[in-house]
Amino acid sequence: MNEKPFATFQNIIFFVLLGIITLFFGYLLKAFFFAIFWAVLLAGIFSPLNNLLLKRVKYENLSAGITLFAVIVCLILPASFLINLLIAEFMELYKAIDSDRSRWVDNITAILNYLNQYPFFARLDINFKFLTVKSAEALKAFAEFIFKNLSGLTQNTIILIIQVIVMFYSLFFFLRDGDKFINAITHYIPAGKHHMDTFIRHFLTTAKATLKITFVIGGLQGLLGGLLFYFTGIERALIWGVLMFGLAVVPAVGCSLIWLPAGIIMLFQGHILQGIIILAFGSVVIGGVDTMLRPILVGHGLQMHTLLIFLSMLGGLAVFGISGFVLGPVIASLFLASWRLFLELYKKEEVEQ
């Protein structure tokens, strides 16, 4: 009779120690969370290639090494080249905004005065002086934002290199021993294999769909938008293309937030042909890419509403930074999967009772 309370007390102490040790271990890996996250994600995406190579070469280390090299060639080298190009472009844009701010303000004033000639805008009684001042402040804030972020990026180069090394090192072992890791986690976590398989499936499906939306659809729209701006004579076409690439995650209206105002401004400035080309090409070709490719690439695997995807992406970016555009939808998908499993278990218990 006296052993049961003591045994319960021992269990409580053990679980407290287990929780404390787990928290310390998580804190230990906190600095490399995003590196490990991207390693897991890339391992899930490139695991079919690794499995195909493993059937041919029969050596786990060799197949994982070849797959890792393929990741570097296909993703890292092009991304590094693009980032270096963008840093140079953004620095030039910052210098142009900072040195020619008065010219930017004069252009904004000219556009607003042109609009004021139309009876519709005249009747609205808009305070154009106020808009001009606020536009100048917005340009200044934009220039400072560019400078601060580029300065922070160059100052944290060593940390970034360490994160990339950890990601590649982890990716090699995730490719080679991924199934062993999953089996070990399934064995030690008090959850059924069905539950773990569901979480893993939702994680990979959501992450892959988000990357397809961002890199395939966004990349194609950004490329088309950048070429459109280049051939119509708009300065900094590369930067505008990258902005369209980032806005492609917003369904239906994403890239139009860039090319639509650009086309209208070109019309107001008297560049009628260029404005018509931008508006026509943007609505038909750039907009058509999203309409045609999104259902094909995403398919029915991503069981989330478009609004939830959009909000989770924005929330992820706000909380986790650049990795949040994938991590946000993944968390939302796991949240929905958890509640679906809970309802399944609840209904199962009701049937058994």
N, C-alpha and C positions, 0 to 999 in steps of 0.2 A: 504493500500500500504506500510506503514511503518512497519507493523507487520511481514511481510515475511522475510526481512533481519535479524530482531531481532531473529525470530524463528530459522533461519538457524544458526545464531551465537550461540544460545543456544544449538542446536544440536551438533555443532562442539565442544563446551566446554564439553558437556556431553560425547561425544565419546573419547575425549582426557582423561578425568577423568577415563572413563571406561577402556581405554587402560593402563593407569598408575596403576590403582588398580589391573588389571589382571596381569601385569608384577610383581608387588609386591607380589601378591599371588603365582605366579609361582616361584619367588625367595624364598619365604617362604618354599615351598615344595621341593626346589632343592636338599636339602641334602638327601631326602628320595625318589628321583625319581626312582632309580633302585629297591628299596624295593617295591614301589607301582607297578612298571612295572611287577615284578615277581609275585606279588599278583594277579594282573589282569590276567596274563597269566595262573597261576595255577588255578584260579577260572574258566577260560574258559575251561581248560582241564578236571577239575574234576566236572564241573557242571552237566554232565549226572548222575554221582554217587549221587550228592546232590539231584537232582530231583527224582531219584529212591527212595532214603531214605525218601524224603519228602512225597511221596505217601504212604509209609508204616507207618511212625511214626506220621505224621500230625502236627509236631511242627517244625517251621523254625529254631529256635535256636538249637534244638537237632540234626536235620539233618546236619546243618552247622558244629556243633561241632564234630560229628562223622566223617564227611568228612575231617575236619581239622586234626583230629587224624590220619586218614588214610594217609594223605599227609606226616605227620611227620614220621610215621612208614615206609612207602614205599620209601620215598625220603631222608628225612633229616638224619635219623639215619645211614643208609648205607653210605651216602655221608660224614658224620662226621667221621665215622670209617675209610673210605678210605683216607680222607684228613690227619688225624693223622698218618696213616701208611705211606703216601707219604712224609710227612714232615720229619719223621724219616729216610726214605730211602734217600731223597735228602740231608739231613745233612750228612749222611754217605758218599754219593757220593762226596759231597763238600770236606770233610776231605780227602777222597782217592785221589782226583785230586790235592788238595793242597799239600799233603805230598808226594805223589808218582808221581809228575809231570815228574821227570826225567825218570821213568820207562815207562810212557806213551809216552814220546818223543822217547825213545829207541825202543818201539814197532812200532811207526810210521816210524822211520828210517829203521827198519828191513823190513817192508812191502814195502817201496819205493825202497830199495835196491833189494828186490826180484823181483819187477816189472822191474827193470833196467836190469835184466838178459835176458829178452826177447828182440829179435831184434826190434820188433815193437816199444816198449817204448824207446829203446836205440836210434832209429832213430829220435824220437821226440825231443831229446836233452833237456829234462826237467831239470830244475834247482831244484834238489831234496833237496839241502841244504836250498834254499828259501822256499820250501814247508814245510820242517820240522820246520823251524823257525815260519812260519805263523800258522802251526798247533798247535805249543806250545802256541802261542799268543791266538789262538781261544779257546784252552782248559782253559787258564787262564781267558779269558773273560767269558766263560761259567760258570766257578766256581764262579767268582765274581757275575755274574747275579743270580745264585742260592742263594748265601748268602744274597745279598741285598733284593731279593724278599721274602725269608723266614723271614728275619729280619723285613721287613715291615709288613708281615702278622702277626707275633707275637706281634708287637708293636701296631697294630690296632685292637687287639682282642675285646676291649670294644666297639669300633665303629661298628665292625662286629656284635656283639651280639645285639646292639641297632637296627641295620638294620634288623636283623632276627626277632626281636620282633615286629617291625613295620610291617614287611611283613606278619607275622602270624595274627596280630591284624586286618590289612586291609583285609587279605584273608577271615577271618571269615565274615566280613560285605559284602564283594563282593559276597561270596557264598549265604549269606542270602538275600541280597537286590540288587543283580546284575541287575535284570530286572528293578527295580525301578530307579537305577542309569542310565541305558541306556535310559529309557523313559524320565528322567529328562534332560539328555544331548541332546537328540533328540528334546525335546520341546524348550530348550533355544538357541540352536545353529541354526542360520538361514540357514538350509539345509533340503532338503526333507528326508522323512523316507527311501526312496529307496536308497539315497546316503549314509546315515548313516549305513544302513544294509549292503551295499556293503563294506564300510570301515571296519566294524566289522567282516564281513565274511573273507575279505582278511587278516586282522590282525590275526585271530584265525587259518585260514588255513595255512598261512605261518609259524607262530610260532610253530604250532603242527608238520608240516612237517620238520622244522629245528631241532626240538627236537627229532623226530623219527630218522632222519639221524644221529644225534650226539650220542644219548644215546642208541638206539637199534642197529643200524649198527656199530657205533663206539665202543660201549661197547662190542659187540660180537667179533669184529675184535681185539680189544685190549686184551680181555680175551684169545682168541686163540693165538695171538701173544706172550703174556706173558707166557702162558703155553708152547708154542713152544720153546721159549728162555730158559725157566727153564729146560726143559727136554733135551735140546741140550747143556746145561752147560754154557750158557752165563750169566755173572754176572748182577745183578740189573735187573732181568727180569720184576719185577713189574714196574719200571720206564719206561722201553722200552715199556711195554704194555700200560701204560698211554699215552706215546707219540704217539703210534699208534692210541689210542682212540681219541686223539686230531686231528691227521692228517686225520682221516676218513672223515672229511668234504670235503676234496679235492677229487672230483670224479675220479674214475679209478686208479689214481696213489698214493693216499694218504698214505696207510700203506706200500706200496712198498718202500717208501723213507727210511724206517727203516729196514725191513727184507731183502731187496735186497742187500744193502751194507754189512749187517751182514753175509749173506750167502757167498758172494764173499770173504770177509775177512777170514771167516773160511776155505774156499778152499785154499787161499793163505798161511794160517798158517799151512797147512797140515792136517786139520781136514776135510777130504774129505767126510766122511759119514754124519757128522753133517751139512756141507755146502750144500750137495745135499738134505738132508731132509728139511732144512730151505727154500731153493729155490723152491722145489717141493710143500711143504705144503703151502708156502706163495702164490704161483701163482695159485694153484688149489683151496685150501680151503678158505684162507683169502680173496683172490681176488674174489672167487666165491660168498662169502657172499654179497659183494657190488653189484655184477651183478644181483643176484637173488632177494635180499630183497629190494633194492632201488626202483624199479618200483612198487612193491607191497605196501610198506609202504607209499611212497609219493603219488602214483597214479597220477591222472590228475588234482587234486585240485590246485597244486602249478603251476601256469601259468607263470613261469619264466624260462629263459634259464639257463642252468647249469653254464655258464660263469658268468652271472649276480649274481647268488647265491653265487658263490665262491668269486667274487670281493666284494660283499656287506658284506659277512662274514668277510673277511680280513679288509675291511674298518671299519666295526663295532668294531672289536677287537682293531684296532688302535685308534679309537676315544673314544669308551665307555668302553674299558676294557673287562673283561670276559663276561659281559652281552651283549656285542656287537655281539657275534656270533648268537644271536637270534634277537637283535634289528636292526642290519644292514639289513638282509633280509626283516624284517617287514617294515622298512622305504622304501626299494626298491619296495616292493609289493604295499604299499600305494601310492608311486609315480606313478607306472604304472596304478593303479586303478583311481587315480585322472585324469590322462590324458585320460583314456578311458571314464570316465564320461564327461569330457570336450568335447571330440569329439562327444559323444552322444547328448549332449545339443546343440552343434554347428550344427550338422546335423538336429536336430529337429527344430531349428530356421530357417534353410534354407528351410525346407519343408513347414513350416508355412508361410513363406514369398512368 
